[in-house]
Amino acid sequence: MMARKKPVPVVEVKPARKAYPARAERIAMAEKQIARLEKLNASRRDLIARSEEKLNQRKAALARTEAELQKELDKKERLIQLETDPQGKARRREERAQINELAAAIKASGKSIGEILEALKAQ
């Protein structure tokens, strides 16, 4: 009979530990990391500045279009009011005629508008 061999225990070999870097190497690594982060921060500051510039342009454009929108809404409201108020048009014609008469009377009197206003305020 053959003698049985004892199983050989398996020993795990751990890799050798990496040596801790010397102080000069750590300083060099820190300088490299600082340079990388400074470059990254500068890039991000530039991106933020460009984004803010675009944002301000878009805000200005929005303000312009909102003003145009309000102008058009007011125009629509006036047109609807004219359509629903048939006597409004005639009333405005009368008011314009009176304003034209007043302007003609002012010219005929030879007085300035300021003088006429002062006279009216004095009454």
Backbone torsions as a table, in degrees:
resi	resn	phi	psi	omega
1	MET	NA	150.0	-176.8
2	MET	-92.9	140.5	-179.2
3	ALA	-81.8	135.7	179.3
4	ARG	-78.2	139.0	177.6
5	LYS	-89.7	145.3	176.0
6	LYS	-73.0	139.4	177.1
7	PRO	-66.2	137.7	179.8
8	VAL	-81.1	126.5	179.9
9	PRO	-65.7	138.2	179.7
10	VAL	-84.5	122.3	179.9
11	VAL	-105.7	122.8	178.1
12	GLU	-79.6	129.3	179.7
13	VAL	-96.7	117.7	178.3
14	LYS	-83.1	139.7	178.9
15	PRO	-65.0	152.1	-179.5
16	ALA	-63.2	140.2	-178.6
17	ARG	-70.1	139.1	180.0
18	LYS	-68.7	136.5	-177.9
19	ALA	-67.4	140.8	178.1
20	TYR	-68.2	133.1	-175.7
21	PRO	-65.3	149.3	178.4
22	ALA	-69.3	164.7	-177.1
23	ARG	-59.0	-41.0	-179.8
24	ALA	-63.9	-39.5	177.7
25	GLU	-66.3	-40.0	178.7
26	ARG	-66.2	-37.8	176.5
27	ILE	-63.5	-42.3	179.3
28	ALA	-63.9	-41.0	178.4
29	MET	-64.9	-40.0	179.1
30	ALA	-64.8	-41.2	178.6
31	GLU	-63.5	-40.1	178.5
32	LYS	-63.4	-43.6	179.3
33	GLN	-65.4	-40.4	178.4
34	ILE	-61.9	-45.2	179.3
35	ALA	-61.6	-42.1	179.6
36	ARG	-63.3	-44.2	-178.5
37	LEU	-69.4	-36.7	177.1
38	GLU	-63.7	-42.1	178.3
39	LYS	-63.6	-43.5	179.0
40	LEU	-62.5	-45.0	179.4
41	ASN	-64.6	-39.4	177.6
42	ALA	-63.3	-41.2	178.2
43	SER	-62.7	-42.8	-179.7
44	ARG	-68.1	-39.0	176.8
45	ARG	-60.5	-42.7	179.2
46	ASP	-63.3	-43.1	179.3
47	LEU	-63.2	-41.4	178.4
48	ILE	-63.5	-43.4	179.8
49	ALA	-61.6	-44.0	179.0
50	ARG	-65.3	-39.3	179.4
51	SER	-65.0	-41.6	178.4
52	GLU	-64.2	-38.6	177.7
53	GLU	-62.3	-45.6	177.8
54	LYS	-63.4	-40.4	179.4
55	LEU	-61.0	-44.5	179.8
56	ASN	-64.6	-38.4	176.9
57	GLN	-63.7	-42.1	-179.3
58	ARG	-68.6	-35.5	176.6
59	LYS	-64.6	-41.8	179.0
60	ALA	-64.6	-42.4	178.6
61	ALA	-63.9	-40.1	177.9
62	LEU	-63.1	-42.5	179.4
63	ALA	-62.5	-41.3	178.0
64	ARG	-62.2	-47.0	-177.4
65	THR	-69.7	-31.6	176.1
66	GLU	-66.2	-38.6	177.3
67	ALA	-64.8	-42.1	177.6
68	GLU	-63.5	-41.0	178.7
69	LEU	-61.4	-45.6	179.9
70	GLN	-62.8	-39.3	178.0
71	LYS	-61.1	-44.3	179.9
72	GLU	-68.4	-37.2	177.4
73	LEU	-64.2	-41.3	177.3
74	ASP	-63.7	-40.7	178.9
75	LYS	-61.8	-44.4	179.1
76	LYS	-61.9	-42.9	179.9
77	GLU	-61.5	-42.7	178.2
78	ARG	-63.7	-41.7	-179.9
79	LEU	-64.8	-40.4	178.0
80	ILE	-65.4	-40.4	179.3
81	GLN	-64.1	-40.0	177.2
82	LEU	-63.9	-38.9	-178.6
83	GLU	-67.5	-38.6	-176.9
84	THR	-86.7	-16.4	-178.5
85	ASP	-117.0	87.4	-176.3
86	PRO	-65.1	-28.9	-179.7
87	GLN	-81.2	-14.6	179.8
88	GLY	-62.0	-38.4	-179.6
89	LYS	-65.2	-44.3	179.0
90	ALA	-64.8	-40.0	179.8
91	ARG	-62.5	-41.7	178.7
92	ARG	-66.7	-35.8	176.1
93	ARG	-62.4	-42.6	178.5
94	GLU	-63.2	-41.8	179.8
95	GLU	-64.3	-41.6	178.4
96	ARG	-63.8	-40.5	179.0
97	ALA	-63.2	-41.7	178.7
98	GLN	-65.2	-39.3	178.3
99	ILE	-64.5	-41.0	177.7
100	ASN	-64.1	-39.7	176.8
101	GLU	-63.0	-43.9	179.6
102	LEU	-61.2	-44.6	178.7
103	ALA	-61.9	-40.7	178.5
104	ALA	-65.1	-40.8	179.3
105	ALA	-65.1	-38.5	178.0
106	ILE	-63.9	-44.5	178.6
107	LYS	-62.2	-41.2	-177.7
108	ALA	-67.8	-32.2	-177.9
109	SER	-74.0	-23.6	179.6
110	GLY	81.9	1.4	178.6
111	LYS	-92.1	156.4	177.2
112	SER	-84.0	165.2	179.3
113	ILE	-64.4	-36.0	178.4
114	GLY	-62.2	-41.8	179.0
115	GLU	-64.8	-40.6	179.7
116	ILE	-65.8	-41.4	177.6
117	LEU	-63.0	-41.6	178.6
118	GLU	-62.7	-41.5	179.9
119	ALA	-64.5	-40.2	178.6
120	LEU	-67.2	-37.6	179.2
121	LYS	-69.1	-31.6	-178.8
122	ALA	-70.7	-25.1	-177.9
123	GLN	-74.0	NA	NA
